[in-house]
């Protein structure tokens, strides 16, 4: 049972667990968290917002909720990925390819990096556009199988999947708090107001 199923399952089992002896783990090495759990913790600490879906219909429902809650239904949506555009073709929104017109970007990603809670993207998602030139509002559609431990593992995965044509413009998004854009800790980065719709495919 993975982390996301645990979140939405009953907590009754937790109440039945016997109390742990604090001395047992005092000198034992720290246990490494599973990649999905570590990603969730770090992603939330970065200011990201995610919704976990177990079906495509549920993912569609979450997307509609995000648009409704932010009053984005009448805003132009920038979609640079043709497959994603086709997958969500039933949405009645104004789709644009113009950076100037796009109020938000709806995109996929390459990988979700667990050890820092970042999102790895490339020209497959954002063409040759610079992060700072893209809309501040992002909605990312990704699956649990895209969670990897490190950026290095993600880069290796990109090479394996794209042996003949490795994408360019590979970068990560890590800061998801737009109001902290001037904070020295995020200096040089491009902060985004980011929602992640995470689809269970494992």
ABEGO torsion letter per residue (X at the ends): XBAAAAAABBAAAAAABBBBBAAAAAABBBBBBBAAAAAAAAAAAAGBBBBBBABAAAAAAAAAAAAAAAGAAABBBBBABAAAAAAAAABBBBBBABAAABABBBBBBABBBAAAGBBBBBAAAAEABBAAABBABBBBBBBAAABBABAAAAAAAAAAABAABBBBGBBBBABABAAAAABAAABGBBBBBBBBBBBBAX
